[in-house]
Amino acid sequence: RLDCEPRPEITARFPGGVIGVSDTTRALAALAGYHRGQCSATVIAVTGSNGKTTVKRMISHILSKRLAGTVSPGSFNNHIGVPTTLLGGSTSDDYMICEIGSSAPGEVAALSRIARPDIAVITGIGPSHLEKLGSVERIAAEKASILDALSGDGMAVIWADSDLLARAARAYSCRSVRFGESEAAELRLTSWQPDGKAQRFEINGHLPVSLPLAGKHNAMNAMAAIAVAQRMGFSPEEAAGTLADVSGMEMRLEWIDCGKVTVINDAYNANPASMLAAAAVLSASTAKRRVMLAGDMLELGEAAEQLHTETGRQIGQMNIDLLIGIGPLGRYIAKGAEDCTTAT
């Protein structure tokens, strides 16, 4: 509601005028929702436990080749970032891309009601933000709730390699395209070859893709982006070819040349799935010696010690010469790796 109580200390700073409201967060959401309704752009919303910002970057990279649009900067994925992204869109845009995050139940649904996406992408699920979400089953339900806000003829793009996510998504009636390694996927990864900082892979046995980013998880991210691009009128070949020069994100598997040492900086954030993905990239490298520094993964709740230990056990089975656990929880990663003989 409007709050008309005079605030001279504020109005003096803004001679153009001030609208007083009782709740600025709700007002921001209402303004964004209204503006979204005035735009004819296709709204694309991306959620998931991992890969949201990278998938958003890939989608934007493809679509911008011949369409105009707005994409959220950085990780603008909360109750401030999503409305701000929508308000930054133009009525002449062909597309708007929002990133939707969650650290507590109901956040994805609330943000999705503001964005009202035409295309909803769920990049994947895994143990993250367990402190408030409680379990991977609840995480799947939280991410799948984005589908409830899809427009009438909207489409979902969903990671196919999780039974939990598949069950959660079945609660919503919508058209969907699945991607992953599962035989149920419409876009299926059928071959994959790492190549240093890059990779080559094939979709459905006939569509070759060269990606200048390392890690099989980025092949998954690329397939999600290609599925969105197809919905936007791009051929699979055009979308895949455009990704040949996509750039990565800072602090997300960022390769830094330090002379005789190469640093792979993946320190932006971490959960077990993303840490294992980074470890797999290091393990596949051709370096003479592979050293991994693994720190605390936060917001994992009561399962934190167990998940750090299990992550360490899996890293310990990889081709890594030295694993250093850092921090009060990172030591459990080192402890888990001690059970293995291929890493210490």
C-alpha positions in Angstrom: 0.0 0.0 0.0 1.0 3.6 -0.4 2.5 5.3 2.7 1.9 9.1 2.4 3.6 10.1 5.7 5.9 13.0 4.9 9.6 12.1 4.9 11.4 15.4 4.2 14.8 13.9 4.8 14.2 11.6 1.9 12.2 13.9 -0.5 14.9 16.5 -0.2 17.4 14.1 -1.8 15.1 13.3 -4.7 13.5 16.5 -6.1 11.9 14.5 -9.0 9.5 12.9 -6.5 9.2 10.0 -4.1 6.5 7.3 -3.8 6.2 6.1 -0.3 5.3 2.5 0.3 4.8 0.3 3.4 7.1 -2.5 2.1 9.8 -1.7 -0.5 10.5 -5.4 -1.3 6.8 -6.1 -2.1 6.6 -2.8 -4.1 9.7 -3.8 -6.1 8.2 -7.2 -6.9 4.8 -5.6 -7.9 6.5 -3.1 -10.2 8.6 -5.9 -11.8 5.5 -8.1 -12.3 3.6 -5.2 -13.9 6.5 -4.4 -16.2 6.9 -8.0 -17.2 3.3 -7.9 -18.3 3.9 -5.0 -20.5 6.8 -6.7 -22.4 6.2 -9.2 -25.3 9.7 -10.7 -24.7 10.0 -14.4 -24.1 11.0 -14.8 -20.5 13.5 -17.5 -19.8 14.0 -18.5 -16.1 16.9 -20.7 -15.0 17.0 -22.5 -11.6 18.9 -25.5 -10.2 21.5 -26.5 -7.7 24.4 -25.9 -10.0 25.2 -24.2 -13.3 22.5 -21.5 -13.3 24.8 -18.6 -14.2 26.8 -20.6 -16.7 23.6 -21.8 -18.5 22.3 -18.3 -18.5 25.6 -17.1 -20.1 25.4 -19.9 -22.7 21.7 -19.1 -23.6 22.5 -15.4 -23.9 25.6 -16.1 -26.0 23.5 -18.1 -28.6 20.4 -15.9 -28.7 22.3 -12.6 -28.9 23.7 -13.6 -32.3 20.5 -12.6 -33.9 18.0 -11.5 -31.2 17.9 -8.6 -28.8 17.4 -9.2 -25.1 18.1 -8.6 -21.4 20.1 -10.9 -19.2 20.6 -10.7 -15.4 24.1 -9.6 -14.4 26.2 -11.9 -12.3 24.1 -14.0 -9.9 21.1 -11.7 -9.5 18.8 -14.6 -8.4 17.1 -13.5 -5.2 14.1 -11.3 -4.2 16.1 -8.2 -5.3 17.9 -9.5 -8.3 15.0 -11.1 -10.2 12.7 -8.0 -10.0 15.7 -5.8 -10.9 16.4 -7.9 -14.0 12.8 -7.7 -15.1 12.7 -4.0 -14.6 15.8 -3.6 -16.7 14.1 -5.2 -19.7 12.9 -3.2 -22.7 9.5 -3.5 -24.4 11.5 -4.0 -27.6 13.4 -7.1 -26.2 13.0 -10.5 -27.9 13.9 -12.2 -24.7 14.7 -11.7 -21.0 16.8 -14.2 -19.0 16.4 -14.4 -15.2 18.3 -16.6 -12.8 16.2 -17.9 -9.9 17.9 -19.1 -6.7 16.7 -20.5 -3.5 18.0 -21.2 0.0 14.7 -21.7 1.8 11.3 -23.3 0.9 9.0 -21.3 -1.3 11.6 -18.9 -2.7 11.6 -20.4 -6.2 7.8 -20.4 -6.4 7.6 -16.8 -5.2 10.2 -15.5 -7.7 8.7 -17.5 -10.5 5.3 -15.9 -9.9 7.0 -12.5 -10.5 8.9 -13.7 -13.7 6.0 -15.8 -15.1 8.5 -17.6 -17.5 7.7 -18.8 -21.0 10.7 -21.2 -20.7 11.8 -22.7 -17.4 15.2 -24.5 -17.1 16.1 -26.8 -14.2 19.8 -27.4 -14.6 20.0 -30.2 -12.0 19.6 -30.9 -8.3 22.0 -32.0 -5.6 22.8 -31.4 -1.9 22.9 -27.7 -1.5 21.3 -25.3 1.0 20.3 -28.3 3.1 20.4 -26.2 6.2 16.9 -24.8 5.4 15.7 -27.1 2.6 16.3 -30.3 4.6 16.8 -33.0 2.0 17.5 -33.6 -1.7 13.9 -34.6 -2.1 12.8 -31.2 -0.9 15.4 -29.5 -3.1 13.9 -31.3 -6.1 10.4 -30.1 -5.1 11.7 -26.6 -4.6 13.3 -26.4 -8.0 10.4 -28.0 -9.7 8.0 -25.4 -8.3 9.2 -23.0 -11.1 7.0 -25.0 -13.4 3.8 -23.9 -11.6 4.4 -20.4 -12.9 4.9 -21.3 -16.6 2.8 -19.5 -19.1 0.0 -21.4 -20.7 2.0 -22.5 -23.7 5.3 -22.5 -21.9 8.0 -25.2 -22.0 10.3 -26.8 -19.4 13.9 -27.8 -20.0 14.7 -30.4 -17.4 17.8 -32.4 -16.4 17.0 -36.0 -17.1 19.4 -37.8 -14.9 17.5 -37.6 -11.6 14.6 -39.7 -10.6 13.8 -37.4 -7.7 13.6 -34.4 -10.1 11.5 -36.4 -12.6 9.0 -37.3 -9.8 8.8 -33.7 -8.6 8.3 -32.4 -12.2 5.4 -34.8 -12.8 3.3 -32.8 -10.3 3.0 -30.1 -13.0 1.3 -30.4 -16.4 3.6 -28.8 -19.0 5.5 -29.5 -22.1 9.1 -30.5 -21.5 12.4 -31.3 -23.1 14.9 -33.3 -21.1 18.7 -33.3 -21.4 21.4 -35.6 -20.0 22.8 -39.1 -20.3 19.5 -40.9 -19.5 17.9 -42.8 -22.4 14.8 -40.8 -21.6 16.4 -37.6 -22.6 15.4 -35.9 -25.9 18.9 -34.3 -25.9 21.2 -37.1 -24.9 24.9 -37.0 -24.4 26.1 -40.0 -26.4 29.9 -39.4 -26.5 32.3 -37.1 -24.6 36.0 -36.4 -24.9 37.9 -33.9 -22.6 40.5 -31.8 -24.3 42.5 -29.8 -21.8 40.6 -26.5 -21.2 38.0 -27.6 -23.7 35.9 -30.7 -24.7 34.2 -32.3 -27.6 30.9 -34.2 -27.3 28.0 -35.5 -29.4 24.3 -35.2 -28.9 21.9 -37.9 -30.0 24.7 -39.7 -31.9 24.9 -37.1 -34.7 25.3 -33.5 -33.5 28.9 -32.7 -32.7 29.7 -29.9 -30.3 33.1 -28.3 -29.6 33.0 -26.4 -26.3 35.9 -24.2 -25.0 35.0 -25.0 -21.4 36.2 -28.1 -19.4 34.1 -30.6 -17.6 31.2 -33.0 -18.5 28.9 -30.8 -16.4 29.4 -28.0 -18.9 28.4 -30.4 -21.7 25.1 -30.7 -19.7 24.9 -27.0 -19.4 25.4 -26.6 -23.1 22.6 -29.1 -23.9 20.2 -27.1 -21.7 21.1 -23.9 -23.6 20.7 -25.6 -27.0 17.3 -26.8 -26.0 16.3 -23.3 -25.1 17.7 -22.0 -28.4 15.7 -24.5 -30.4 12.6 -23.2 -28.7 13.6 -19.7 -29.8 13.9 -20.8 -33.5 17.5 -21.8 -33.8 18.5 -25.0 -35.4 20.5 -27.5 -33.2 23.4 -27.1 -35.6 23.4 -23.3 -35.3 23.0 -23.3 -31.6 25.8 -25.8 -31.1 28.1 -24.0 -33.5 27.6 -20.7 -31.7 28.9 -22.2 -28.4 32.3 -22.8 -30.0 33.4 -19.3 -28.8 31.5 -19.0 -25.5 33.5 -17.7 -22.6 33.5 -19.0 -19.1 32.8 -17.2 -15.8 35.2 -15.7 -13.3 36.0 -18.1 -10.4 34.1 -20.9 -12.1 36.7 -23.3 -13.4 38.7 -20.3 -14.4 42.1 -21.3 -15.8 44.9 -19.0 -14.7 48.4 -19.4 -16.2 51.1 -18.7 -13.6 54.1 -19.7 -15.5 55.0 -23.3 -14.7 51.9 -23.6 -12.6 48.3 -23.5 -13.9 45.6 -22.6 -11.3 42.0 -23.7 -11.8 40.0 -21.3 -9.7 36.5 -22.7 -8.9 36.1 -20.8 -5.6 33.0 -18.8 -6.3 30.8 -21.2 -4.4 30.6 -24.9 -3.7 28.4 -27.9 -2.9 29.3 -31.5 -3.2 28.3 -31.8 -6.9 30.2 -28.8 -8.0 33.3 -29.7 -6.0 33.3 -33.2 -7.5 32.8 -31.7 -11.0 35.9 -29.4 -10.4 37.9 -32.4 -9.1 37.0 -34.4 -12.2 38.4 -31.6 -14.4 41.6 -31.5 -12.4 41.8 -35.3 -12.5 41.5 -35.4 -16.3 44.3 -32.8 -16.8 47.6 -33.8 -18.3 49.7 -31.9 -15.6 52.7 -33.7 -14.1 51.3 -33.1 -10.6 47.7 -32.4 -9.7 47.1 -30.6 -6.4 43.6 -29.8 -5.0 42.8 -27.3 -2.2 39.3 -28.0 -0.9 37.6 -25.7 1.5 34.4 -25.7 3.5 31.0 -26.2 1.7 28.5 -24.2 3.7 24.7 -24.5 4.4 24.7 -28.3 4.4 23.0 -28.5 7.8 23.3 -31.6 10.0 24.7 -33.6 7.1 27.7 -31.3 6.6 30.4 -33.6 8.1 29.0 -36.7 6.3 28.8 -34.9 3.0 32.3 -33.5 3.3 33.7 -37.0 4.2 31.9 -38.6 1.3 33.1 -35.9 -1.1 36.6 -36.6 0.0 36.2 -40.4 -0.5 35.1 -39.8 -4.1 37.9 -37.3 -4.8 40.4 -39.8 -3.3 39.5 -42.2 -6.1 40.4 -39.7 -8.8 43.8 -39.1 -10.4 44.8 -36.4 -8.0 48.3 -36.4 -6.4 47.7 -34.2 -3.3 44.5 -33.1 -1.6 44.6 -30.4 1.0 41.5 -29.8 3.1 41.2 -26.3 4.4 38.9 -25.1 7.2 36.9 -26.8 10.0 34.8 -28.8 7.4 37.5 -29.1 4.8 39.4 -31.4 7.1 36.6 -34.0 6.7 37.3 -33.9 2.9 40.9 -34.8 3.7 39.7 -37.5 6.1 37.5 -39.1 3.5 40.3 -39.1 1.0 42.6 -40.9 3.5 40.6 -44.0 3.0 41.8 -44.2 -0.5 45.3 -44.9 -1.9 45.3 -42.6 -5.0 45.1 -39.3 -3.0 46.4 -38.1 0.4 
